[in-house]
Amino acid sequence: MSTFSFKQFDIVQDRVAQKVGTDGVLLGAWCSLDKQPHKILDIGSGTGLISLMCAQRFPQAFIEAIEIDHDAFEQTALNFESSKFKDQLYAYHASFQEFYDEVDERYDFMVSNPPFYNAQSIKSDDQIESRRQQARFDDALPFEELFYGVYKLLAIDGTFALVFPVEREERVLEIADYFTMMPTRKMYVQGTVDSPVKRVFMELRFRESVIKSNQKLVTQHMVIEHSRHEYTDEYIALTKDFYLKM
């Protein structure tokens, strides 16, 4: 069985394509830095990694996770049930569209790292199949529908965190603006100091709440490694509470 062990929980991941990766770990460690959320929704939970990280970081929070893929949902549920945080966690087998059409609740924190954000990293010798996979991921939950669901379910003073490829930033900001949301934190991430920025981590809030609180945009830059497996101080500081060997 394929298992990735963290300091306070294990992730079984033998049945999912989306294994534990840097994007998920960084998002789980970075998000909601200055808040202590009480009701969290993880959109596209995969293995349940981010939900479990949130449970570790926010012991007073109740976390709900949505996963459309049957195998991934079962792994999320297994990882929840096997953890010491199980009383804080609940998983739904549903699409986000189904969920936001049926649920009449508000969450003070929402987070998302669905597989389609990382679809470009799927490696296949069959380029036609790779494109097919990319299309399926993009069709599963377009940004417009993701933000529409967040618009419906996020508390007026809540925060939404996500990660996406840097080339999509302009489009994400356009859609966020349409749904009256604006960024309050950004983090641009590159593998090494000489490599290009590939990912943007972003937190957004409703414009009304940002203006009312006079919150200013905070922009960060993160370099993960000096060289192969030689991690930067910033990356170690952010992830040391989770990785076994940090």
URGITA-V433026 format. One record per pair of residues at least 24 apart in sequence whose C-alpha atoms are under 8 Angstrom apart, sorted by the first residue. I is the first residue (numbers start at 1). J is the second residue. D is the distance in Angstrom with one decimal. If there is no record, write none. Layout:
BEGIN
{{I | J | D} {I | J | D}}
END
This chain:
BEGIN
{{5 | 243 | 7.9} {5 | 244 | 7.3} {6 | 242 | 5.5} {6 | 243 | 5.2} {6 | 244 | 5.5} {7 | 241 | 7.1} {7 | 242 | 5.3} {7 | 243 | 6.1} {7 | 244 | 5.2} {8 | 56 | 7.6} {8 | 242 | 7.2} {9 | 52 | 7.6} {9 | 83 | 5.8} {9 | 84 | 7.5} {10 | 79 | 7.0} {10 | 83 | 7.3} {11 | 47 | 6.8} {11 | 48 | 7.8} {11 | 49 | 6.9} {11 | 79 | 5.9} {12 | 47 | 7.3} {12 | 75 | 6.6} {12 | 78 | 7.9} {12 | 79 | 6.5} {13 | 47 | 6.3} {13 | 75 | 6.7} {15 | 71 | 6.0} {15 | 72 | 6.8} {15 | 75 | 7.2} {16 | 46 | 7.3} {16 | 47 | 7.4} {16 | 71 | 6.5} {16 | 72 | 5.5} {16 | 75 | 7.8} {18 | 46 | 6.6} {18 | 47 | 7.8} {18 | 115 | 6.4} {19 | 47 | 7.5} {20 | 47 | 7.7} {20 | 49 | 7.3} {23 | 113 | 7.7} {23 | 163 | 7.3} {24 | 49 | 7.1} {24 | 50 | 6.4} {24 | 113 | 6.5} {25 | 49 | 7.6} {25 | 50 | 7.1} {25 | 239 | 7.4} {26 | 238 | 7.6} {26 | 239 | 7.1} {27 | 113 | 7.8} {27 | 161 | 7.9} {27 | 162 | 7.2} {27 | 163 | 7.0} {27 | 201 | 7.0} {28 | 53 | 5.7} {28 | 54 | 6.5} {29 | 53 | 7.1} {29 | 238 | 6.2} {29 | 239 | 6.2} {30 | 238 | 6.9} {31 | 161 | 6.3} {31 | 203 | 7.3} {32 | 109 | 7.9} {32 | 159 | 7.5} {32 | 161 | 7.7} {32 | 203 | 7.8} {36 | 61 | 7.9} {37 | 61 | 6.1} {37 | 108 | 6.0} {37 | 109 | 6.0} {38 | 62 | 6.1} {38 | 108 | 6.9} {38 | 109 | 7.8} {39 | 63 | 6.1} {39 | 64 | 8.0} {39 | 107 | 5.3} {39 | 108 | 5.7} {39 | 109 | 6.4} {40 | 64 | 6.2} {40 | 107 | 5.8} {40 | 108 | 6.5} {40 | 109 | 4.8} {40 | 110 | 5.6} {40 | 111 | 7.7} {41 | 65 | 5.8} {41 | 66 | 7.7} {41 | 107 | 6.6} {41 | 109 | 6.5} {41 | 110 | 4.7} {41 | 111 | 6.4} {42 | 66 | 6.3} {42 | 110 | 6.0} {42 | 111 | 5.0} {42 | 112 | 5.9} {43 | 67 | 7.0} {43 | 96 | 6.9} {43 | 110 | 7.4} {43 | 111 | 6.2} {43 | 112 | 4.9} {43 | 113 | 7.2} {43 | 114 | 7.0} {44 | 68 | 7.1} {44 | 96 | 7.8} {44 | 112 | 6.4} {44 | 113 | 6.6} {44 | 114 | 4.8} {44 | 115 | 7.6} {45 | 72 | 7.8} {45 | 73 | 7.7} {45 | 76 | 6.9} {45 | 112 | 7.7} {45 | 113 | 7.6} {45 | 114 | 7.1} {46 | 72 | 5.2} {46 | 73 | 6.8} {46 | 75 | 7.6} {46 | 76 | 6.5} {46 | 114 | 7.4} {46 | 115 | 7.7} {47 | 72 | 5.9} {47 | 73 | 7.4} {47 | 75 | 5.5} {47 | 76 | 4.6} {47 | 79 | 7.2} {48 | 75 | 7.5} {48 | 76 | 4.5} {48 | 77 | 7.7} {48 | 79 | 6.7} {48 | 80 | 7.1} {51 | 89 | 7.6} {52 | 80 | 7.3} {52 | 85 | 7.3} {53 | 242 | 7.8} {55 | 85 | 6.3} {55 | 88 | 6.7} {55 | 89 | 7.7} {56 | 85 | 7.4} {59 | 88 | 7.9} {61 | 88 | 6.7} {62 | 88 | 4.8} {62 | 89 | 6.2} {63 | 88 | 6.0} {63 | 89 | 5.0} {63 | 90 | 6.5} {64 | 89 | 5.9} {64 | 90 | 4.9} {64 | 91 | 5.7} {64 | 92 | 7.5} {65 | 89 | 7.7} {65 | 90 | 6.2} {65 | 91 | 4.6} {65 | 92 | 6.0} {66 | 91 | 5.9} {66 | 92 | 4.8} {66 | 93 | 6.1} {66 | 94 | 6.2} {66 | 95 | 7.0} {66 | 96 | 6.8} {66 | 99 | 7.9} {67 | 91 | 7.6} {67 | 92 | 6.4} {67 | 93 | 5.3} {67 | 94 | 5.8} {67 | 95 | 6.5} {67 | 96 | 7.8} {68 | 93 | 5.6} {68 | 94 | 4.7} {68 | 95 | 4.7} {68 | 96 | 7.6} {69 | 93 | 7.5} {96 | 141 | 7.7} {96 | 146 | 7.6} {96 | 149 | 7.3} {97 | 145 | 7.4} {97 | 149 | 7.1} {100 | 149 | 5.7} {100 | 152 | 7.1} {100 | 153 | 7.0} {104 | 153 | 7.5} {105 | 153 | 6.2} {106 | 152 | 7.9} {106 | 153 | 4.7} {106 | 154 | 5.2} {106 | 155 | 5.1} {107 | 153 | 6.1} {107 | 154 | 5.0} {107 | 155 | 5.4} {107 | 158 | 6.9} {108 | 154 | 6.1} {108 | 155 | 5.2} {108 | 157 | 7.0} {108 | 158 | 4.2} {108 | 159 | 6.3} {109 | 154 | 7.1} {109 | 155 | 7.9} {109 | 158 | 5.5} {109 | 159 | 5.0} {109 | 160 | 5.9} {109 | 161 | 7.9} {110 | 150 | 7.5} {110 | 154 | 7.1} {110 | 158 | 8.0} {110 | 159 | 6.4} {110 | 160 | 4.7} {110 | 161 | 6.3} {111 | 160 | 5.7} {111 | 161 | 4.7} {111 | 162 | 5.7} {112 | 161 | 6.4} {112 | 162 | 4.9} {112 | 163 | 7.1} {113 | 162 | 5.9} {113 | 163 | 5.9} {113 | 164 | 7.8} {116 | 140 | 7.8} {117 | 163 | 7.3} {117 | 164 | 5.3} {117 | 165 | 6.7} {118 | 164 | 7.6} {118 | 165 | 7.6} {143 | 172 | 7.0} {143 | 175 | 7.4} {144 | 175 | 6.4} {147 | 175 | 7.2} {147 | 176 | 6.7} {147 | 179 | 7.1} {148 | 179 | 7.1} {151 | 179 | 6.5} {156 | 205 | 8.0} {156 | 206 | 6.4} {156 | 209 | 6.7} {157 | 205 | 6.9} {157 | 206 | 6.9} {157 | 209 | 5.5} {158 | 205 | 6.2} {158 | 206 | 7.6} {159 | 203 | 6.5} {159 | 204 | 5.7} {159 | 205 | 5.0} {159 | 206 | 8.0} {160 | 203 | 5.4} {160 | 204 | 5.2} {160 | 205 | 6.4} {161 | 201 | 7.4} {161 | 202 | 5.6} {161 | 203 | 4.3} {161 | 204 | 6.4} {162 | 201 | 5.9} {162 | 202 | 5.6} {162 | 203 | 6.7} {163 | 199 | 6.7} {163 | 200 | 5.6} {163 | 201 | 4.4} {163 | 202 | 6.3} {164 | 199 | 5.7} {164 | 200 | 5.6} {164 | 201 | 6.8} {165 | 198 | 5.8} {165 | 199 | 4.7} {165 | 200 | 6.2} {166 | 197 | 6.9} {166 | 198 | 5.4} {166 | 199 | 5.0} {166 | 200 | 5.4} {167 | 198 | 8.0} {169 | 200 | 7.3} {180 | 206 | 5.8} {180 | 207 | 5.6} {180 | 208 | 7.9} {181 | 205 | 5.4} {181 | 206 | 4.2} {181 | 207 | 5.1} {182 | 206 | 6.3} {182 | 207 | 5.7} {182 | 210 | 7.9} {183 | 217 | 6.6} {184 | 210 | 7.8} {184 | 215 | 7.1} {184 | 216 | 6.4} {184 | 217 | 4.4} {184 | 218 | 6.2} {185 | 217 | 5.6} {185 | 218 | 4.7} {185 | 219 | 5.8} {185 | 220 | 7.9} {186 | 217 | 7.7} {186 | 218 | 6.3} {186 | 219 | 4.8} {186 | 220 | 6.1} {187 | 219 | 5.9} {187 | 220 | 4.5} {187 | 221 | 5.4} {187 | 222 | 6.8} {188 | 219 | 8.0} {188 | 220 | 6.4} {188 | 221 | 4.8} {188 | 222 | 6.1} {189 | 221 | 6.0} {189 | 222 | 4.8} {189 | 223 | 5.9} {189 | 224 | 7.4} {190 | 222 | 6.4} {190 | 223 | 5.1} {190 | 224 | 6.5} {191 | 223 | 5.7} {191 | 224 | 5.1} {191 | 225 | 6.0} {192 | 223 | 5.5} {192 | 224 | 6.0} {192 | 225 | 5.2} {192 | 226 | 5.8} {192 | 227 | 7.0} {193 | 223 | 6.1} {193 | 225 | 7.8} {193 | 226 | 7.1}}
END
